[in-house]
Amino acid sequence: MDTLRNTCRVTVRLPGPLVDLFPGSPRRLEVEARTVGEMIDALNARWPGMRDRLCDTTPAVRRHINIFIGGERARLDTPLRPEAEVFVLTAISGG
């Protein structure tokens, strides 16, 4: 079975604090994936350990990470559409 079947190319925008942890990773890149989970797998294949920064062990997107597609919050099982732009954001907190 072709694992790339029905995948689409999407643009991913990563936050500066995450990029700083993975030398050579860009703020903007394109990957092939069918879901947000597969997109994270593709990022992790390029920069091992990135999944651990984005996902917890349940597995789910970490509470302090937000992933948006078309202005809507996404989960790991959220499907991706061709040419979609995916924004990965870190939560800001303080007191």
C-alpha positions as CSV (number, residue, x, y, z in Angstrom):
1,M,0.0,0.0,0.0
2,D,1.3,3.5,-0.9
3,T,1.6,5.4,2.4
4,L,1.7,8.8,0.6
5,R,-1.6,8.0,-1.2
6,N,-4.2,10.8,-0.6
7,T,-1.6,13.0,1.0
8,C,-1.5,16.7,0.3
9,R,1.2,19.4,0.5
10,V,0.6,21.9,3.3
11,T,2.5,24.9,4.6
12,V,3.5,24.7,8.2
13,R,4.4,27.8,10.2
14,L,6.4,27.1,13.4
15,P,6.9,29.4,16.4
16,G,10.3,30.9,17.1
17,P,10.7,29.2,20.5
18,L,10.2,25.8,18.9
19,V,12.5,26.5,16.0
20,D,15.2,27.7,18.4
21,L,15.3,24.2,19.9
22,F,15.9,22.5,16.6
23,P,18.9,23.9,14.7
24,G,18.3,24.0,11.0
25,S,14.5,24.0,11.3
26,P,12.8,26.9,9.4
27,R,9.9,29.0,10.6
28,R,8.0,28.1,7.4
29,L,8.1,24.8,5.5
30,E,6.0,22.4,3.4
31,V,5.2,18.8,4.2
32,E,3.1,16.0,2.8
33,A,0.5,14.6,5.1
34,R,-3.2,13.6,5.4
35,T,-3.7,14.7,9.0
36,V,-2.2,16.9,11.7
37,G,-0.8,13.8,13.3
38,E,1.0,12.8,10.1
39,M,2.2,16.4,9.7
40,I,3.8,16.1,13.2
41,D,5.3,12.8,12.2
42,A,6.9,14.4,9.1
43,L,8.3,17.2,11.3
44,N,9.7,14.6,13.8
45,A,11.3,12.6,10.9
46,R,13.3,15.7,10.0
47,W,14.0,16.9,13.5
48,P,13.8,14.0,16.0
49,G,12.2,15.0,19.3
50,M,9.9,17.6,17.8
51,R,6.9,15.4,18.4
52,D,7.7,15.3,22.1
53,R,7.6,19.1,22.2
54,L,4.2,19.2,20.4
55,C,2.4,16.1,21.7
56,D,1.9,14.5,25.1
57,T,1.8,10.7,25.8
58,T,-2.0,10.3,25.5
59,P,-1.3,11.1,22.5
60,A,-2.8,14.6,22.0
61,V,-1.5,18.0,21.2
62,R,0.1,19.5,24.4
63,R,-2.1,21.9,26.4
64,H,0.3,24.8,25.8
65,I,0.5,24.2,22.1
66,N,-2.2,25.4,19.7
67,I,-2.5,24.3,16.1
68,F,-4.8,26.2,13.8
69,I,-6.0,25.5,10.2
70,G,-8.2,28.1,8.5
71,G,-8.7,29.9,11.8
72,E,-10.0,26.8,13.6
73,R,-8.2,24.8,16.3
74,A,-7.0,21.4,15.1
75,R,-6.4,18.0,16.8
76,L,-4.1,15.2,15.7
77,D,-6.9,13.5,13.7
78,T,-7.9,16.8,11.9
79,P,-7.7,16.1,8.1
80,L,-5.5,18.4,6.0
81,R,-6.6,19.9,2.7
82,P,-4.2,20.6,-0.2
83,E,-2.5,24.0,0.1
84,A,-3.7,24.4,3.7
85,E,-1.7,26.7,5.9
86,V,-1.1,25.2,9.4
87,F,-0.1,27.5,12.3
88,V,1.6,26.0,15.3
89,L,1.5,28.4,18.2
90,T,2.7,28.3,21.8
91,A,0.5,29.6,24.5
92,I,1.7,32.7,26.4
93,S,1.1,32.9,30.1
94,G,2.4,34.8,33.0
95,G,1.4,36.5,36.1
